[in-house]
Amino acid sequence: MTWRIKSLVLYQRGGADRRKLSFNLHGVNVITGNSQTGKSAVLDILNYILMSKSCPIPKGIIRQAVSHVGGHLVGPDGELLIIRPLPAPGAKVSTQGWYQLGKDLVFPNELPEMISNRAQIRDILSSFTGIAGAAVLSNSREPWEEVLAEANIRHAAPLIFQPQDVIANRHVSVPGLDRDEHRRHMLDALPFLLGIEDAEILEARVHLRKLKSNLAALRMKRKERGRLRANTFARGHKLWLETQGIGLLGGESPQSVPELLGILRDVQVDENKRFDVATAIPNIRQLEANELQSRNAVQEARKHVRSLRDFERNAGVHQDVISRQLNKLSISELLPTQTNKGGCPICESEAFHPERQRDQLMKTLSSLTGIRAVPLRVDAKARKARVRLEEELVPLEEQHEAARSRLREAITTISKNAEYFTADREIDRLLGRISEYIRTVDIGEMDDDEENLASLEDEINVLERKINSIAMRRKKTQESINRTMTGLARWMEVEFKKGNASISVEDLSIKVQIDPDSDEMTSLAEIGSGANWVCYHLAGILAIHDHLSRNACPVPRTLLIDQPSQAWFPEELRTTNREGELVPEDEEDTNRVRDIYRLLDEMTTKEGFSQIIVMDHAKFGDDWFEKMVRYEWRHGQKLVPEHWISEPAKTP
């Protein structure tokens, strides 16, 4: 067996008083009383003492009046005292504490120095419970989250608490299952806590998880390498086909990347033919330039010749015009030399002076004669220049024709080799692509690590056979818990008492067989009635603790239940004829609640069964119930004494 709760203690804030709650180590301990007396806080106090990450103790009177809380735990081989301060104002939790291991221990009258931290006390608690050193894995349903921590008291804590908001919850069977992180850690440790797996199996499971992760990585890498090989081979084979198509390669098609690389590295080109062709082709650009230069020279010379011819033609026209003018002016010799006073002989004008008119015409004739002599001299020079240019034009035209002939011959030669040049350029591009392909291919990246893969698979098979050997133990444990749970549920007169009930040893889910003639199991979430939820919760957790009591399981032998009568017990209570008895108004409901307490009492009579602490409103006048009542908080009695609240807190 592991530890049970001997007592809880509260230290007055700013005072020297203590409040101690003592419990029987065996049997049922009932704390009954009115609402808002601190009953539910008893469960929260123990949870906090067990080194919860946050402080579940509600804010208000308790945190204002209490400075520290402590627990006295008794195990088969020793005792453990723990004291933990409540969070300071503004803080969420205290990470300090104090503990003492030994026998016949008592709480100190004065608060000791809080010299230990939360992690240290948690490890001491885990060792005291018998769960130290067991590896915890991530939940197999969430394999991407690997946790390498060890199991500790916090993994076992959900199995000893049935708070008020859980015992009637249709969705979760123990606290924390509705939070992903808590759920994963809790369910990882569950096979170990239920005695299905030992530390050796858990260690093997840790190693198996790592090996499977490595195997998955290797298989993924092999798959990626397969895709890489396929893509690389496809690229290389395309190059091989192109090389074969232009006649650089022949033979059978390669079947692998290494074979392709070997073939492509040996691709050869006839460089001699490439050189002969290249040297046989003239410089087409130079020939084009020479042809253009000679053509420009010919055109320029012809332009000058045309200009001179135009000048000669214009000079002849000029001479003709001058000659006609001279012929016309020659009539001036026919004019009289003396004036006829009778007037003009033609028009009989009195202003006519023939001698004057004759002098003017003679002057004009003399001028035209002078003008005619100048063009004649210029025309002779132009004619000589034209003749000289025409003589020079002949060799220029011959040079241009020679340049044109050479250019035509070059173009003809290039045309004859155009097909080769096109293929040659394609070969150059293909050789460049082959070179880049060879440079980028790494054979090492495509090699499969088959040896390591086979070794991993062999090691995984060995570990799986070792782990699978506990499958029968898990099956027997599940069947045993299911039988116990079904019997307890029927005792409490559940709605579907003819069917079986189950709480899974893998995920703690509760399921019910609604139709006894069908194998279908229905989730508790799909069943109505708060009474059903409470009864199946109690049946499930009691069945688990019954299994713990019959096996050396590392879970505390204590179970705290808060408000099991809530489905039948209304807030409005009535006092019956039996003095002090507080029960539901409906007699059938009263009997259902009474049956629950009888069942709890009956379960604790089994050898080694867990200590049960119940916080509830209900109180029965039966002697067997009165014997279970440890505290009754009514008529001013509460968890925190009234004078702690009325006295102002003193600063220590």
DAGI-V45671 format. One record per backbone hydrogen bond with DSSP energy under -0.5 kcal/mol. CO is the residue of the C=O (numbers start at 0). NH is the residue of the N-H. E is the energy in kcal/mol with one decimal. If there is no record, write none. Layout:
# DAGI-V45671
co-><CO CO>
nh-><NH NH>
e-><E E>
This chain:
# DAGI-V45671
co-><2 3 3 5 6 7 8 9 10 10 11 16 18 19 20 26 27 28 29 29 29 30 31 33 36 37 38 38 39 39 40 41 42 43 44 45 46 47 53 57 59 60 61 64 66 67 68 69 70 70 71 71 72 72 73 77 78 79 80 81 82 83 87 91 94 96 97 99 101 112 115 116 117 118 119 120 121 122 123 124 125 125 125 130 132 133 138 139 141 143 144 148 151 151 152 153 155 156 157 159 161 162 162 163 165 167 173 175 177 178 179 180 181 182 183 184 185 186 188 189 190 190 191 197 198 199 200 201 202 203 204 205 206 207 208 209 210 211 212 213 214 215 216 217 218 219 220 221 222 223 224 225 226 227 228 229 230 231 232 233 234 235 236 237 238 239 240 241 242 242 243 255 256 257 258 259 260 261 262 263 268 269 270 271 272 273 274 275 276 279 281 282 283 284 285 286 287 288 289 290 291 292 293 294 295 296 297 298 299 300 301 302 303 304 305 306 307 308 309 310 311 312 313 314 315 316 317 318 319 320 321 322 323 324 325 327 328 329 330 331 338 339 343 348 348 352 352 353 354 355 356 357 358 359 360 361 362 363 364 365 366 367 368 369 370 371 372 373 373 374 375 376 377 378 379 380 381 382 383 384 385 386 387 388 389 390 391 392 393 394 395 396 397 398 399 400 401 402 403 404 405 406 407 408 409 410 411 412 414 416 417 418 419 420 421 422 423 424 425 426 427 428 429 430 431 432 433 434 435 436 439 440 441 442 443 447 448 449 450 451 452 453 454 455 456 457 458 459 460 461 462 463 464 466 467 469 470 471 472 473 474 475 476 477 478 479 480 481 482 483 484 485 486 487 488 489 493 495 499 501 503 508 509 510 511 511 513 514 521 522 523 528 529 530 531 532 533 534 535 536 537 538 539 540 541 542 543 544 545 547 547 550 552 555 556 558 558 559 560 560 562 564 564 567 570 573 573 576 577 579 580 580 581 582 585 586 587 588 589 590 591 592 593 594 595 596 597 598 599 601 602 605 610 611 612 613 613 614 615 618 621 622 624 624 625 627 630 631 632 633 638 640 640 641 641 642 649>
nh-><556 5 73 22 71 20 69 18 66 67 14 11 9 21 7 611 29 613 31 629 630 615 632 36 638 41 41 42 42 43 44 45 46 47 48 49 51 50 55 62 63 64 65 12 85 10 83 8 72 81 5 6 74 79 3 74 101 72 99 70 97 68 90 54 117 115 82 80 78 114 96 120 121 122 123 124 125 126 127 128 129 130 131 133 134 150 141 142 144 145 146 135 154 155 156 157 158 159 160 559 561 165 166 167 168 169 176 178 179 182 183 184 185 186 187 188 189 190 192 193 195 196 194 201 202 203 204 205 206 207 208 209 210 211 212 213 214 215 216 217 218 219 220 221 222 223 224 225 226 227 228 229 230 231 232 233 234 235 236 237 238 239 240 241 242 243 244 245 247 248 246 259 260 261 262 263 264 265 265 266 270 273 274 275 276 277 278 279 280 281 283 286 287 288 289 290 291 292 293 294 295 296 297 298 299 300 301 302 303 304 305 306 307 308 309 310 311 312 313 314 315 316 317 318 319 320 321 322 323 324 325 326 327 328 329 330 331 332 333 334 340 342 347 343 351 355 356 357 358 359 360 361 362 363 364 365 366 367 368 369 370 371 372 373 374 375 376 376 377 378 379 380 381 382 383 384 385 386 387 388 389 390 391 392 393 394 395 396 397 398 399 400 401 402 403 404 405 406 407 408 409 410 411 412 413 414 415 416 417 420 421 422 423 424 425 426 427 428 429 430 431 432 433 434 435 436 437 438 439 440 441 442 444 445 446 449 452 453 454 455 456 457 458 459 460 461 462 463 464 465 466 467 468 469 470 473 474 475 476 477 478 479 480 481 482 483 484 485 486 487 488 489 490 491 493 492 496 498 512 510 507 503 523 501 513 521 515 517 511 525 526 532 533 534 535 536 537 538 539 540 541 542 543 544 545 546 547 548 549 550 552 552 554 557 610 560 612 161 562 614 565 567 568 569 572 575 582 578 580 581 575 582 618 573 589 590 591 592 593 594 595 596 597 598 599 600 601 602 603 604 605 608 558 28 560 30 615 562 32 581 625 626 627 628 628 29 31 633 33 636 640 643 644 644 645 646 651>
e-><-1.7 -0.6 -2.7 -2.5 -2.9 -3.4 -2.6 -2.8 -2.5 -0.8 -1.3 -2.5 -2.7 -0.6 -2.5 -2.3 -0.5 -3.3 -0.6 -3.1 -1.7 -2.3 -2.9 -0.7 -2.9 -0.6 -1.5 -0.5 -0.7 -1.2 -2.8 -2.0 -2.2 -2.2 -2.4 -1.8 -0.8 -1.4 -0.8 -0.6 -2.0 -2.6 -2.2 -3.0 -2.9 -2.6 -3.0 -2.3 -0.6 -2.0 -3.1 -1.2 -0.5 -2.6 -2.1 -3.2 -2.0 -2.9 -2.0 -2.2 -2.3 -2.2 -2.7 -0.9 -1.9 -2.5 -2.6 -2.7 -3.2 -1.6 -2.0 -2.1 -2.5 -2.1 -2.1 -2.7 -2.5 -2.5 -2.6 -1.9 -1.3 -2.5 -0.6 -0.9 -0.6 -4.4 -2.3 -0.6 -1.9 -0.8 -0.6 -2.9 -1.6 -0.9 -1.7 -0.6 -1.6 -2.0 -0.7 -2.9 -2.5 -1.6 -2.4 -0.6 -2.3 -0.5 -1.3 -1.8 -0.5 -3.1 -2.5 -2.0 -2.8 -2.6 -1.6 -1.7 -1.1 -0.6 -2.6 -2.3 -2.0 -1.8 -1.4 -2.3 -2.5 -2.3 -2.4 -2.4 -2.5 -2.7 -2.5 -2.0 -2.6 -2.8 -2.1 -2.6 -2.9 -2.8 -2.0 -2.6 -2.8 -2.4 -2.4 -2.8 -2.5 -2.6 -2.8 -2.4 -2.3 -2.5 -3.1 -2.5 -2.7 -2.9 -3.0 -2.3 -2.2 -2.5 -3.0 -1.7 -1.7 -2.3 -2.4 -2.2 -2.6 -2.4 -2.2 -1.3 -2.0 -0.9 -1.3 -2.2 -2.7 -2.2 -2.1 -2.9 -2.2 -0.8 -0.8 -1.3 -1.6 -1.7 -2.3 -2.7 -2.4 -1.9 -2.6 -1.6 -0.8 -0.6 -1.4 -2.1 -2.2 -2.0 -2.7 -2.4 -2.0 -2.4 -2.5 -2.1 -2.2 -2.0 -2.2 -2.4 -2.4 -2.3 -2.6 -1.8 -1.8 -2.3 -2.4 -1.8 -2.3 -2.4 -2.3 -2.0 -2.6 -2.4 -2.3 -2.4 -2.1 -1.8 -2.1 -2.3 -2.2 -2.1 -2.4 -2.6 -2.1 -2.1 -2.5 -2.4 -2.0 -2.2 -1.1 -1.1 -1.7 -1.4 -1.7 -0.9 -0.8 -2.3 -1.6 -2.5 -0.9 -0.7 -1.7 -2.2 -1.7 -1.7 -2.1 -1.9 -2.0 -2.1 -2.3 -2.0 -2.0 -2.3 -1.8 -1.7 -2.3 -2.1 -1.0 -1.0 -1.1 -0.9 -1.2 -0.9 -2.0 -2.8 -1.1 -1.4 -2.4 -2.0 -1.8 -2.2 -2.6 -2.3 -2.1 -2.5 -2.6 -1.7 -1.9 -2.2 -0.9 -0.6 -1.2 -2.5 -1.8 -2.7 -2.6 -2.3 -2.1 -2.4 -2.6 -2.2 -2.4 -2.3 -2.5 -2.4 -2.1 -2.5 -2.3 -2.3 -2.8 -2.5 -1.9 -1.4 -1.0 -2.6 -2.5 -2.2 -2.8 -2.3 -2.0 -2.4 -2.3 -2.3 -2.7 -3.1 -2.0 -2.1 -2.5 -2.4 -2.2 -2.4 -2.7 -2.1 -1.9 -1.2 -0.5 -0.6 -0.8 -1.3 -0.9 -1.7 -2.2 -2.6 -2.1 -2.7 -2.3 -2.1 -2.3 -2.7 -2.2 -1.9 -2.2 -2.8 -2.1 -1.8 -2.8 -3.2 -0.8 -1.8 -1.7 -2.6 -2.4 -2.6 -2.4 -2.7 -2.5 -2.5 -2.5 -2.5 -2.3 -2.2 -2.8 -2.6 -2.2 -2.3 -2.6 -2.1 -1.8 -1.6 -1.4 -1.6 -0.9 -1.3 -3.0 -2.7 -1.5 -2.4 -2.0 -2.4 -1.0 -3.6 -0.7 -2.1 -3.0 -1.8 -1.7 -1.8 -2.5 -2.4 -2.7 -2.2 -2.8 -2.7 -2.4 -2.6 -2.4 -1.8 -1.9 -2.2 -2.2 -1.9 -2.4 -2.3 -1.1 -1.1 -0.7 -2.4 -2.1 -1.4 -2.4 -0.5 -2.8 -2.3 -0.6 -2.5 -1.3 -1.8 -2.9 -0.8 -0.7 -0.5 -0.9 -0.7 -2.1 -0.5 -1.3 -0.6 -2.6 -0.7 -2.4 -2.4 -1.9 -2.3 -2.6 -2.4 -1.5 -1.8 -2.2 -2.3 -2.4 -2.5 -2.5 -2.6 -1.8 -1.0 -1.6 -2.0 -2.3 -3.2 -2.8 -3.3 -0.5 -3.8 -1.2 -1.7 -2.7 -2.0 -1.2 -1.0 -0.5 -3.0 -2.5 -1.0 -1.9 -1.4 -0.6 -1.0 -1.0 -0.7 -2.2 -1.9 -0.6>
